[in-house]
């Protein structure tokens, strides 16, 4: 019985012209190459590149025969090792399909955070007519960026399979997990969900940046929890201080964070990121004692109140109901003003309706209640509706004496935290001021920088 000879495993790195490459051979296109077929834009780019390369050597009056001696244009590496090609194609197909299941364009969106997190060294300068750099180009044309940076990425013909099988597979899996954690509360990755609810898509390259392919599950999760907690704190500090958190505003700052945390350990991350939360450079909750609801931050304050309510209840021994409190709509919750919109009821403390409105909208005068409650009782004077608060969530119920009766979990939380909770038979201006201070202290506990070291040690 004879055995067919095994194909040679020797890698031939010799350069070839297109004519030589195609002479007497046929090639199949790997799945991961078919997925990103060229469109008119890529063809135009190739023609432009070829033209530019031609003009580097061409001089007026050259004979056509002189073209044979012109400089060559490198198209890229081609892997023709059957075994490696098959493995790489299978890995690519599996990961791209998993990413595509997340939603439209998620296959490409999963690749960009990986490349940015590990390889982007520059970003467009913040001045007019500045040229796009690594971070920007990966976001708009990552195929071309990879081709242009093959040498820097170490993408020799023998290493391209490794780039797919090890690096791409590792970061694509973690990106998929993070995206799913962004959609649904996941134990250990809760802050990823909280950040995603604020549509903070910049979190993904920042989260991936410290990860290394050598990290095991435990090490990777510790890093992710530290970075996600940092972003959670930063986002809510900015919201409290009326600062924007949109993509264009935060892009440059997040690039700097991403670049600085690249490859760091969990302990290094905790120390570095806590320094970045210094109140001198990142104003904390004490910087705005008059934080209030206005026309542009309703959704943000709703989620902030949901976090506060859930924190008080879980620290008092109750089960988490954050997902319920964060829900809006007919069957969800909405922001309830402790003071109904009747400035005439408060003329003894406010000389003008606008002054009353500014105070009424301060966060200390707000709670979350089911939409049905607000429709039924929201317009009543405080003295008439406070009794109805007794049957609601613990943060709202804390306005009523019943919250402190036969509730050892809540009383223990108050004693341990030192937070100045108290019932309010009346709710006048001074009471709202006290409630505002309570909410500020509550926010400082929930979004404390000390969490970073705790997550690193968890």
C-alpha positions, 0 to 999 in steps of 0.5 A, spaced: 500 500 500 502 506 498 501 513 501 500 519 497 506 524 498 504 530 503 505 537 500 511 541 501 510 545 508 516 550 505 513 557 505 516 560 498 516 568 500 519 570 493 516 576 489 512 574 483 508 579 477 501 578 476 503 574 470 507 569 473 502 568 479 497 567 474 501 562 469 498 555 469 494 556 475 487 557 478 486 560 485 480 559 490 478 565 494 477 564 501 471 566 505 474 572 508 476 575 502 469 574 498 466 577 504 469 584 502 469 584 495 471 590 492 466 596 489 468 602 485 471 606 490 476 600 491 478 600 484 479 607 483 484 607 489 488 601 486 488 605 479 490 611 483 495 608 486 498 604 480 498 611 476 502 614 482 507 608 482 508 609 474 509 616 475 515 615 480 519 612 474 516 615 468 520 621 464 517 624 458 520 621 452 521 614 455 520 608 450 514 603 452 520 598 453 522 602 458 516 600 463 519 593 464 524 597 468 520 601 472 519 600 480 514 595 482 508 596 485 506 591 491 499 588 491 500 584 497 501 577 500 497 571 498 497 565 502 497 558 498 498 554 503 492 549 503 492 547 510 493 554 513 488 557 508 483 552 510 484 554 517 484 561 516 478 561 512 474 557 517 476 561 523 474 568 519 467 565 517 465 563 524 467 569 527 464 574 521 458 570 522 457 571 529 459 578 528 453 579 523 448 576 528 449 582 532 446 586 527 447 590 520 454 592 519 457 589 525 462 584 521 466 590 519 464 594 526 467 588 530 474 589 526 475 596 527 475 596 534 480 591 534 485 594 529 484 601 533 485 598 540 491 595 538 494 598 532 492 606 532 498 610 534 495 617 531 488 621 530 486 627 526 489 633 529 484 638 532 485 643 527 481 645 520 483 641 514 488 636 518 489 630 515 486 623 517 490 618 521 490 611 523 484 612 528 480 615 522 482 611 517 481 605 520 474 607 521 473 609 514 477 604 510 480 599 514 482 594 508 486 599 505 489 601 512 491 594 513 494 593 506 498 600 507 501 597 514 503 590 512 510 591 514 508 594 521 503 589 523 508 584 521 504 581 516 509 577 512 506 571 508 507 566 513 504 570 519 497 572 515 494 566 517 496 567 525 493 574 524 487 571 522 487 565 527 490 568 533 489 575 533 482 576 529 479 570 533 481 573 540 479 580 539 472 578 535 470 573 540 471 579 546 468 584 542 462 579 541 461 578 548 462 586 550 456 587 544 452 582 547 453 585 554 452 592 552 445 589 550 443 585 556 445 586 563 451 581 564 454 579 571 461 582 571 460 586 565 454 591 568 458 597 566 458 595 559 451 595 559 450 602 562 455 605 558 451 602 552 445 605 554 448 612 553 450 610 546 457 610 548 460 606 542 467 609 543 467 604 549 469 598 545 476 600 542 478 602 549 475 596 552 479 592 548 485 596 548 488 592 554 487 585 552 492 581 550 492 574 546 495 571 552 490 573 557 486 568 560 478 569 562 480 571 569 485 576 567 481 579 561 475 580 565 478 584 570 481 588 565 474 589 562 471 591 569 476 596 571 476 600 564 468 599 564 467 602 571 472 608 569 468 610 563 461 609 567 464 614 572 467 619 567 460 619 563 456 620 569 460 625 572 460 629 565 452 628 565 452 631 572 456 637 570 452 638 563 458 636 559 457 632 552 458 625 551 457 624 544 462 621 539 465 627 536 466 630 543 469 624 546 473 621 540 480 625 541 480 623 549 478 616 548 483 615 543 488 618 548 485 613 553 485 607 549 493 608 547 495 609 554 492 603 557 494 598 551 497 592 554 496 594 561 495 589 567 489 590 571 493 593 577 496 598 572 489 600 569 486 602 576 492 606 578 492 610 571 485 611 570 484 613 577 489 619 576 485 621 570 479 622 575 482 627 579 477 632 580 482 638 578 481 635 571 475 631 571 470 635 575 466 630 580 459 631 583 461 636 588 462 641 582 455 642 580 450 643 586 444 645 582 444 639 577 437 639 574 433 636 569 432 640 562 430 639 555 436 635 553 438 630 558 431 627 560 433 620 558 440 621 561 437 623 568 432 617 567 437 612 567 441 616 573 435 615 577 434 608 575 441 607 578 440 610 584 434 607 586 437 600 584 443 602 588 439 603 594 435 597 594 440 592 592 445 595 598 438 594 603 438 587 601 433 587 595 433 584 588 436 588 583 430 591 578 434 596 574 432 593 568 425 595 570 426 602 572 430 604 566 424 602 562 420 607 559 414 608 555 407 606 557 409 600 561 415 603 564 417 608 569 418 616 568 421 622 572 416 624 577 417 631 580 415 631 587 413 638 586 407 639 581 407 644 576 404 649 580 408 655 582 402 659 585 403 653 591 410 656 593 409 663 592 412 664 599 419 661 597 419 663 590 418 670 587 418 668 580 415 662 576 422 661 573 425 661 579 420 655 582 421 652 575 429 651 576 428 649 583 423 644 581 427 641 576 433 639 580 435 632 581 433 632 589 426 634 587 425 628 582 424 620 583 422 615 578 415 612 578 411 608 574 407 612 568 401 610 571 402 613 578 404 619 575 398 620 571 394 619 577 397 623 582 403 627 579 399 633 579 397 633 587 400 637 592 406 633 596 402 633 602 396 629 598 401 624 594 406 623 599 402 617 602 402 614 595 410 614 595 410 609 601 408 603 596 413 605 591 421 603 590 425 605 596 428 611 593 421 614 593 419 611 599 424 614 603 420 620 603 415 617 607 416 615 614 414 607 613 420 606 609 424 606 616 419 602 619 420 594 620 426 595 614 432 593 617 436 592 611 435 599 609 436 602 616 443 598 616 445 601 609 443 608 612 448 606 618 453 603 614 453 609 609 452 615 613 447 617 608 442 623 610 436 619 609 430 622 612 422 622 611 419 629 609 412 631 612 413 637 608 417 638 602 419 645 602 425 649 599 430 647 604 427 640 604 429 640 597 436 642 598 437 637 603 435 632 598 439 635 593 445 634 597 443 626 599 443 625 591 450 628 590 453 624 596 449 618 593 452 619 586 459 620 589 458 613 592 455 609 586 461 612 582 467 612 586 474 612 583 475 607 589 471 602 585 477 601 580 482 598 585 476 594 587 475 591 580 482 590 579 482 586 585 476 582 584 
